[in-house]
């Protein structure tokens, strides 16, 4: 968009000013990245000649005390164990964030960790010290010959994005929920894997299978949303709910406020299983220090299908590698299309049943074959955890 506007076009002027501000901010981030790259390069070269005394590779999954209560963190750990074996995977719990660096070093030395699964969400969103910490980890990982693997479920948030970029500037890679065509101009290196679905375990699928077998047939088609509410998701769901209400269709919203207390795992899975249709949006929240990068392949795509529930969700670029529209789920491009899809499906229990089973079987296939970890191994190449 060319930033030329006539008198009175205040809204266009605001949009253009934001675009200019975002471009300047992105430029400053990139300048900082390359400055850090140059400053730390001599240490990287020096440590490259250090001999590695480790005889067996070990993958560490890290999270703080709160992080280990999150479903996706627990699924990452359990699915890694199922793929690599318990002897090649370890859990790192950060007890005191004030001593984060020393805790990381202690774990690396004591457990002889060779691969480190890093999640920027364990840091304070507004605290710049977590960015500095990520920079300090670069020479530490180089010294101990540790390969970083950074998970980035919210690519839009700049500080998290650059924490991952700094950490992986010399080695390792970043796992994203956006297609690389949409992320490459916002990221300073090309070692990105995305969009990637949530890692999921056979153990949890088996647990969910008990709920599926115990499920009673609903008298009417039950349509649920389960999860956290934030903008623009909150407004979109409310608009969908109102439009469905006019059609005599009820949308149940089982939600918590963004940042609020998490729903118990068992209740979360049961709410999902109990529904005939689960609807979701795929926007990331609106806030400061964010780039508007559109819709992400959020973890709900994996979770809903694992629960043998028909998912109605936005169509995400690159997601067709894993799940196909109108085969494993029903995808929409806008709110009116979402409403129309639900309206049609509400009178087609046969389609709901078939698509739900297709989606459930597809997730089981992806989990059983270890697709998530195989893709990771391909990117690691000679740094493979299995070597």
N, C-alpha and C positions, 0 to 999 in steps of 0.2 A: 504494500500500500504506500503510495507517495504521500508524504505528509504536507499536502497543500490544501488549505481549507478557506472557505469564504467566511466573512463575518457572520457570526451567529451559529456556526457549526461547532458548538462547544463539545458535543459528544465525540465527534470525529477527532477534534483536537486532543481530547483526553486520551483516546485510543492511540493516536500517533505519538503522544508524549510518553505513554507507557511502553510502546514499542522501542522508542529511542532509548529509554531508560534501561529496558531489558537487554538491548544490544550492548550498551556500555557496560552493564553489569557482567554480561557473559564475557566480554573482552577482558575485563579486569580479572575475572576468575582464571581465564586462560593464561594471562600474563603471569599471575601468581603461580600457576601450575608449572610453567616452563622455567620460572626462576628457581623453584624448589627442585625441579628435575636436574638443572645444571649444578646447583649447590651440592646436592647429594650424590651426583654421578661419580666423583672420585672414590667415595666410600663403597659404592656398589662395585666398582671395578676392583678395588682392593680386596673386598670380601669374596669376589668371584674365584680367587685363587685359594680360598680356605677349604681344606678337605672336609668332606662330610663323613662323620663317623657313624651315622645312623645305618643300621642293617635292614630295618623294616619301616616302611612308610606308615604314618599314623595321621589320620584326619581328625582335627578337633572342631567340634561344633560349639560355638561360644554364645552365651547369653547371660544377662543379669538375672537376679532373683525373680523379677517380674516377667522377664522374657521367657523363662522356662515354663510359665503358665500359659503361654500362647500356643494355640493349636499348631500353627505352621512351624514353629521352632521344634516342638515335640515330634512332629511328623518328619521334619528334616533329619533329626537324630535317629529315629527308629527306622526310617527307610534307608538311611546310610548303613546302619547295622545289617539290615536285611540284604543289602547289595554287596557290601565289602566284607562283612563278618565282624563280630564283636571285637576281635583282636586288632582291627585296623581303624576303629572309631572310638573317640573318647569325648567325654562331656567336660566343658570348661564353664564353671559358674563364677562370674565376677561378683564377689561379695561386697567389696568396697570400691566404688568408682574413683575415689580420691587416690587410690593406689593402683589404678588400672594397669599402668605400664609394668610395675613390679609384679603384679599378679600374672600378667601375660608371660613375662620372662620366666617366672618361677614355674609355670605350667610347661612352657616349652622345654626348659632344662630338665625338669624332673620326669616328664613323660616322653621326651624326645619326639616332639611333634614336628611333622614335616609339611603338613597342609593345614591351613587355618581358615575356617569358615567364619567370615566377619559380617556382622549385621549392624549397620549404623543406627538402627532404631533403638539400640540399647543406650544411646547417648541422649543428653538433654537437647531437645530440638532447637532451643534458642541460645545454647551455650557454645561459644566459639572455641572453648578449650577442647571439645571433642574433635574439632578439625585439626588443632595443633597436635593432639594425641595421635591421630591417624598419620600425620607427617612423621612424628617420632618413631612410629612403628616401622616405617620404611627401612631405615638402616638396621633396626633390630632384626627384622625378618631376613634381611640380606645377610647379616652376620651369622645367624643360626640356620641359614639356607631353608627358610620356611616359605612355601608358596601360598600367597593369599588368594582366597576365593571370596569375593564380596557379593552379598545378596542385596539387591536394590529394588524393593517392592514399590517404592514411591520415587520414580525417576524425576518427577517434577520438582521435588524439593532440592534446592541448589546445594545447601550445605551437606546433606547426606550424599548427594551425587559426587561432590568433590572430595568428601572423605574417602569414598570408594575409588575415585580416580587417583588420588594421591597414593593410597595404599597399594594399588596395582600398577603404578607407573612403570616399573621395571619388569615385573613378572606377574603371573596369575591372570585373572580376568574377572569380569563383573557379570552377574546374572540379573537380567532385567525382565520386566513384564510388558515391555513395549518392543515393537519391531525395530530392528537396527536402522531401517530406512528413516524412522522417525526420531531416532536418538543420536545419530552420528554427528550432526552439526552442533549438538549440545554437549559432546563429550570429547576430551582431548586425545584419547587413543581408541584403537579399533578392536580391542579384545573384549567384546561384548557378546553375550549369549541371550537372545531374546526374539520374540516373547517366549517365556518359559512358564509352563504350568507349575502349580504347587507340587513339591515332592510329597508323596503319600505312601503310607505303609500298608502292607498286607494285614498287619495286626489290627489296625483301625478298621479296615474293610471288614474283617471278620466280626469285630464288635458291632459295627453298623448293621451287618447282615442279621444279627439277632433281633435288632429293632425292626428291620424290614419284614422278617418272618412273623413278628408279633403284631404288625400293623393291621388295624381293622379298616375295612372298606368305609370310606366317607360317604354319607348320604348324598351330599352334593360335592361338586368339584371344589376342593379347598386350595386357595391361592395364598401363599405366604411370602413375606419378606422377613428374614431373620438376620440381624447384624447391627452395626453402629450407624447412626444418622449424623450426617454433616452436609453442608452445602457444597455442590448443588444437588446431592442425592435426596436430601430431605424434601426440597421443593418439587423435584421430579416425581418422587413416589407419591406425594400428596396429590399432584395433578393427575397421575395415573389412577389413583384411588377414586378421585372425584369423577373422572370420565367413566370408569368401570361401574361406579354406583349408578350412574344414569342408565346403564345397560342392565341394571339389576344384578350386578356381579360384585361380590365382596372381596376386597383385598385386606388380609390381616397383616398388620405391621407389628412384628415382635422385635422391638428395637431398644437399643441403649443409646444415650447421647455420646457423641464423639469424645473419647477419653474417659468415659464412665466405666463402672465396674463391668468386667467381662461376664458373659453368660456362662454358666457351668457347662463343661464339655458335653456331658450326658444330655442335658436339656437342649443344648444347641443341636446335637445330632438328631434327637427325637423330634424337635420342631421341624427340622428339614425333612426327615423321613415321613412325618405325619402329613405333609403337604402333598397334593397331587401336582401342583405347579409352584415353582419358586421363581420369583422375578427379582432381578437385581439391576442396578445401574453399574457403570464401570468407571465413573469419573473419580478423580482424586479430589481431596477437599480444597476449598478456596482459602488462601491465607497469604501471609507475607513471604517473601523470598522464594516464590514459586514461579515456574514457567508453565504456561497453559499448553500442555502436550496432549490433551484429549483423553481418550478412554484407554484403560490398561486391561491386560488379561489378569484380572484380580483373582484371588484364591477361591472365590465363590464358584467359579467355573468347575474347579476340581471337586469341591466339597459337595455341591448340589448333585452332581452326577454320581458321585460315590454313594449318595443316599437314595439312589434309584428314584429320583424325582425329576420331573421334566423341568428343565431350566429355560427361562425366557430371559435373554440377556443381549447386550449390544454385540454386534459383529466386530471382532478385533482383527486388525491386519496381522497375518501370520498364524492365527489360531487354527486355521484349516489343516495345519500339519498334524494337529492332535485330535480335533473334533470338527465334525462337519455340520453345517447348518441344515436343519430339517431332517437330519439323520440321528444325531446325538443330542441336539438341543434345538431351540428355535431362536434365531437371531433377529434383532430389530435395529433400524437405523434412526428412528425418532420415536417420540412418545406416542403419536397417533398410531404408528405401526405396531408398537408394543400392545396398545389397547386392542387393536383389531385382531392381533394374533391370539390374545387371551380370550377374546370374545368367541372366535371360531373354535379354539381348543376346548372351551367350556362345554361345547355340545358334542365333542368327539373323544369320549373316554378311551376308545380303541387306539387312537393316535397317541394320546397321553401315555397309555400303557406300553405301546411299542417303542416310542421314542425314549421313554424312561429306561426301559430295559437295554436299549442300544447304548445309551449314554453310560449306564452303570457297567455294562460289559466292556465298553471302551476304556473306562478308567481302570478297571481290573486288569485289562490287557497291558496298559501303559505301566502300571505298578508291577505286575508280574515280570515283565521284560526289563524293568529297570531303566526305562528310556531316559529319565531325568539324569541319572548318574552315568549312563553310557555317553550321553552328549557331553557331559562334564569331562569324562575321560578322553574323548576325542580332542577337546580343546587343550587339555593338559599335555598331550603328546608325550614327550620323553619325561615329563614330570608326573606321569600317571601315579595315582595312589596305589594301583595294583602292582606296580613294578617291585 
